[in-house]
Amino acid sequence: MLISLLIAIITFYGTYLWIIGRKYSHLPGYLGNEFPIIGHLYYSLKSSFLTHDDLIAYLKQQLPPGGGISTLWSYCKPVVAVSDPILIEKLAGHPAFCDKEPLVYENISNFWKGTFTYAYSDTKWKQRRKIINHSMNNQNLINYHNTFVKIAKRMVDKMEHESGAFNIERYTSMATMDSVIETHFGCDLNMIENNELYKIVHWGMSKVAKTFINPVYGFFLNIYLFFSILTKPFHQIIETSLKNTREKRQKATEDMTKNLYLEAMLEQYPSIDKNYKEIQQELMEMLFVGSQPVSILVSTALVFLATLPELQEKAWQEQQNIFGDSDRDPTIMDLKNMEYLERVVKEVIRFISGPTLARRTKEEIIIDGKIIPPKTTVILCSRIMLMDNYYWENPTMFNPDRYLGNEPSKSYNHAMSAFGYGIRNCPGSQFTYIQGKVLLSTVLRAFKVVSDRRYEDIKQSAQLMMEIKEGKNISIVKRKM
């Protein structure tokens, strides 16, 4: 009886998968169409419960060098994976390709679920995105410059007390979070030495990363965070920022114009108290999304330069050429003159960029004769493209000077963007570049960074971004001014 029931369930479920999979039979891939029912069951089980690292490795096997398209099962859904820059270029501008995959992004922790993770490009999203775009425009970035410099100097002053190897990410994470809070929330909370907060951030980001490819994990994480006191420090940050804004409103001071993001965001809500949870999610997302990419950029750059002293020497020599023995603060013009450091930042971003992006088609899309059905999950394989031998010479080598030439060898710069595609791209690219250069310049002028590891031993893992798995510890030697 049980065996018969099991056979019936397997047959029914395999048939269900086969019916769904037939819509994608015209596309290359591994859904199991060649073995109806059994084939679909096998491949759906094989590829539906992979880690993010395993998923990238699996896709790399299925997709050809130079880019391609392939289908696979993921959580009992057919998924179309694309690593062809030409196709991605065309998909990015298609009006039916502007929603993020709800299974991925709506499943993320309710602790922070704002504009970035909001799946649908509707009127609400457009209002929020307009506010963020404005907060990241060129004039505001110029206004943020002094804050970046102040916090970079604060970070270096604290680092100076370290003796022996230490985790550089602890400093970069808190420094960049300070920057977001001051530039976007209007508060200077000076959290650079808050080790407990860093531990929570590090724990939280690694857990949130798992929810992007594991909806079941995300469900239980949301339940855990609902009852947990771990989020209390972040509630306090938000409450302090809102309190500060209320006081400014009451005083009606000229400072109101300096806090564009938070002020503009609050104007979208008739009542702060009644909409507190949603406001909190928006601000929490900005806190994490605005700080962690810059933190990972700077910490990864310093680890790489510590393991590649000849490249660090070039970066330091450029600082010497600009500043000499002066200890003056870097100006905006100084940053523009840091051409080698600019190339270092570009190369680091190639290494750390988000490994995949997931979108969902609103309707049928036909690109170059390839038909992608409506409501299909499409994975854009950024990591595979940014490490493809077809486009990059020795892609696993860290080589800032590759940008002196014309790499990638084919000009698909937009399609290989490290900051996303189309209208759902990341608006904070220049924020990341400018703050990253300020932090790196300040550290390199003050210290020589040293590692006991070789560059070849540094391994990365797919999280929300590509992060160093082991070897984040560096040592510093003070430079003589």
HELIX and SHEET records of a PDB file:
HELIX    1   1 LEU A    2  GLY A   21  1                                  20    
HELIX    2   2 ARG A   22  TYR A   24  5                                   3    
HELIX    3   3 ILE A   38  SER A   47  1                                  10    
HELIX    4   4 HIS A   52  GLN A   62  1                                  11    
HELIX    5   5 PRO A   85  ALA A   92  1                                   8    
HELIX    6   6 PRO A  102  TYR A  105  1                                   4    
HELIX    7   7 THR A  123  SER A  135  1                                  13    
HELIX    8   8 ASN A  138  MET A  159  1                                  22    
HELIX    9   9 ILE A  168  PHE A  185  1                                  18    
HELIX   10  10 ASN A  195  THR A  211  1                                  17    
HELIX   11  11 PRO A  215  PHE A  227  1                                  13    
HELIX   12  12 LYS A  232  LYS A  251  1                                  20    
HELIX   13  13 GLU A  254  LYS A  258  5                                   5    
HELIX   14  14 LEU A  260  LEU A  266  1                                   7    
HELIX   15  15 TYR A  276  THR A  307  1                                  32    
HELIX   16  16 PRO A  309  PHE A  323  1                                  15    
HELIX   17  17 ILE A  332  ASN A  337  1                                   6    
HELIX   18  18 GLU A  339  ILE A  352  1                                  14    
HELIX   19  19 SER A  382  LEU A  386  1                                   5    
HELIX   20  20 PRO A  400  LEU A  404  5                                   5    
HELIX   21  21 GLY A  422  ARG A  424  5                                   3    
HELIX   22  22 SER A  429  ALA A  446  1                                  18    
HELIX   23  23 TYR A  455  ASP A  457  5                                   3    
SHEET    1   A 5 ILE A  69  SER A  74  0                                        
SHEET    2   A 5 LYS A  77  VAL A  82 -1                                        
SHEET    3   A 5 THR A 377  LEU A 380  1                                        
SHEET    4   A 5 LEU A 357  ARG A 360 -1                                        
SHEET    5   A 5 ASP A  99  LYS A 100 -1                                        
SHEET    1   B 3 PHE A 166  ASN A 167  0                                        
SHEET    2   B 3 ASN A 473  LYS A 478 -1                                        
SHEET    3   B 3 PHE A 447  VAL A 450 -1                                        
SHEET    1   C 2 ILE A 365  ILE A 367  0                                        
SHEET    2   C 2 LYS A 370  ILE A 372 -1                                        
SHEET    1   D 2 LYS A 459  ALA A 462  0                                        
SHEET    2   D 2 MET A 466  GLU A 470 -1                                        
END                                                                             
